[in-house]
Structures are given as structure tokens and as C-alpha cells.
């Protein structure tokens, strides 16, 4: 049984756009490379042909993985989410108690994570540690360097 992945509407659209680009642009480009390499003669000693076939295999693997993810995707209805605790798509302002520094993150699906834009994966150690916490709670999160403590200062959508 495949695992259901949760996405925002924007995140799922981004995945579908990426899949479309792989199928229409990248697949065509690789097919063209294979055709050009094939025209150069003996395939048993043709490094360009081997490289193009390998690229084709990798692309098809990525396409299959994306199709599987999209087929098991479920869009989250943000209007139904509880603002009382941290859930996926929550925007959370937290304070690192050791460093006395505030940060704001949005907890998103794995494929939507982008630390530069403040989006952390629900599957990351911090994302997992924040899930279910309420305003004022202190999340103790196990990281490779030990335990970090974050106080939940604000939860929004």
C-alpha cells in the first residue's frame, strides 16, 4: 500500500508542472540524443549512446516516482486545520531557547520543503518535533548535536 502524501494546492501544482516538463521536454531531448548517437555507428563502443541511455533510465525512474507521488497525493484543506496546535501547513514562530533567537517556519510536505523560504519538512527532526505542540509549549528536539529546545510563540496559517 502506497503512503499518502499531503500537499498544499500550490505544492501539488508544482509537482504536476515538473512531471509535465520531464515528460514533454526532457524525454524528447534524451530521445533526440539517443537518435543522434545511434546514427554515429557501432553501438557497442559508443559512449554517447550509453550515456544517453543511462540518462533516459534515470529520467524514467524520476517520472515513475513523481507519478506515484502524485497518484497518492492529497490536498490539505487549510480551512479545516486547527490553529490551536502545530500541523502540516502551520506557520510557526519559535524561539531557540539556547540561543535566544526567534525563527519562523512553515511546516510542509517533504517535496515542498525549502529552508531558504522558511519551509521545513514535516518529516525533518524539527518538523516532527513541532507537530502537535501548542502555543507556549517547549519542543525538545533530538538533533545530531544533542537536544534543542524551542518555545512555540505563535501558530498561524
C-alpha positions in Angstrom: 0.0 0.0 0.0 1.4 3.4 -1.0 1.9 6.1 1.5 -0.4 9.1 1.2 1.5 12.4 0.8 -0.2 15.7 1.8 0.3 18.9 -0.2 -0.9 22.4 -0.4 -2.6 23.2 -3.7 0.4 25.2 -4.8 2.8 22.3 -4.0 0.8 19.7 -5.9 0.6 22.0 -8.9 4.4 22.5 -8.8 4.8 18.7 -8.8 2.5 18.3 -11.8 4.3 21.0 -13.7 7.6 19.3 -13.0 6.2 16.0 -14.2 4.8 17.6 -17.4 8.2 19.2 -18.1 10.0 15.9 -17.6 7.6 14.1 -20.0 7.5 16.7 -22.7 10.8 18.5 -22.7 13.4 16.3 -21.1 12.1 13.0 -22.5 12.1 14.5 -26.1 15.7 15.8 -25.6 17.0 12.5 -24.5 15.3 10.6 -27.3 16.9 13.0 -29.7 20.3 12.4 -28.1 19.8 8.6 -28.4 18.9 9.0 -32.1 22.0 11.2 -32.8 24.3 8.7 -31.0 22.7 5.8 -32.9 23.4 7.5 -36.2 27.1 7.5 -35.4 27.5 3.8 -35.9 28.6 0.9 -33.8 26.6 1.0 -30.6 28.8 -1.4 -28.7 31.6 1.2 -28.5 29.5 4.3 -28.5 29.9 6.2 -25.2 27.4 8.9 -26.2 24.8 6.3 -26.8 25.5 4.6 -23.4 25.3 8.0 -21.6 22.1 8.9 -23.3 20.5 5.5 -22.5 21.6 5.9 -18.8 20.1 9.4 -18.7 16.9 8.0 -20.2 16.8 5.3 -17.5 17.3 7.9 -14.7 14.6 10.2 -16.1 12.1 7.4 -16.4 12.8 6.5 -12.8 12.2 10.1 -11.7 9.0 10.2 -13.8 7.7 7.0 -12.2 8.5 8.2 -8.7 6.7 11.6 -9.4 3.7 9.8 -10.9 3.5 7.6 -7.9 3.7 10.5 -5.5 1.0 12.4 -7.4 -1.3 9.4 -7.6 -1.1 9.2 -3.7 -1.3 12.9 -3.1 -4.0 14.5 -1.1 -4.6 18.3 -1.0 -5.0 19.7 2.5 -8.0 21.9 3.1 -6.4 24.7 5.1 -9.8 25.9 6.3 -10.3 22.7 8.2 -7.0 22.9 10.1 -6.9 23.6 13.8 -4.9 26.7 14.8 -4.5 25.5 18.3 -1.6 23.2 17.6 1.2 22.8 15.0 0.1 20.8 12.0 1.2 20.5 8.4 0.9 23.9 6.7 1.1 25.7 10.1 3.4 28.7 10.1 5.1 28.6 13.5 7.2 31.3 15.2 9.6 29.6 17.6 12.3 30.7 19.9 15.5 28.7 20.2 15.9 28.8 24.0 19.7 28.1 24.0 20.5 30.9 21.5 17.6 33.2 22.4 16.8 33.6 18.7 13.4 33.6 17.1 12.6 31.9 13.8 9.5 31.4 11.7 8.9 28.3 9.7 6.0 26.8 7.7 5.7 23.0 8.1 5.2 21.5 4.7 5.3 18.2 2.9 8.7 16.7 2.1 8.7 17.7 -1.6 7.7 21.3 -0.7 10.5 21.9 1.8 12.8 24.9 1.1 14.7 26.2 4.0 15.7 29.4 2.3 12.0 30.4 2.0 11.3 29.2 5.6 9.5 25.9 4.6 10.6 22.9 6.6 9.6 19.3 6.0 7.1 17.7 8.3 9.5 14.7 8.2 12.5 16.6 9.4 13.6 16.3 13.0 12.4 19.9 13.8 9.2 19.4 11.8 8.4 16.2 13.6 9.3 17.7 17.0 6.9 20.7 16.4 3.9 18.6 15.3 1.1 18.6 17.8 2.6 21.3 20.0 0.5 24.2 21.3 1.2 27.8 21.9 3.6 28.2 24.9 4.8 24.5 24.7 8.5 23.8 24.6 9.5 21.2 22.0 12.6 19.2 22.9 14.0 18.0 19.6 16.8 15.4 19.2 19.3 16.5 16.6 22.8 15.1 15.8 24.4 17.6 18.2 22.1 16.8 21.1 18.7 18.2 22.2 17.4 21.6 21.1 14.6 23.3 22.9 12.2 25.6 21.0 9.3 27.5 22.6 6.2 27.9 20.5 5.5 31.6 20.3 2.8 31.8 17.6 0.9 29.4 15.3 -0.9 30.7 12.2 -2.0 29.5 8.8 
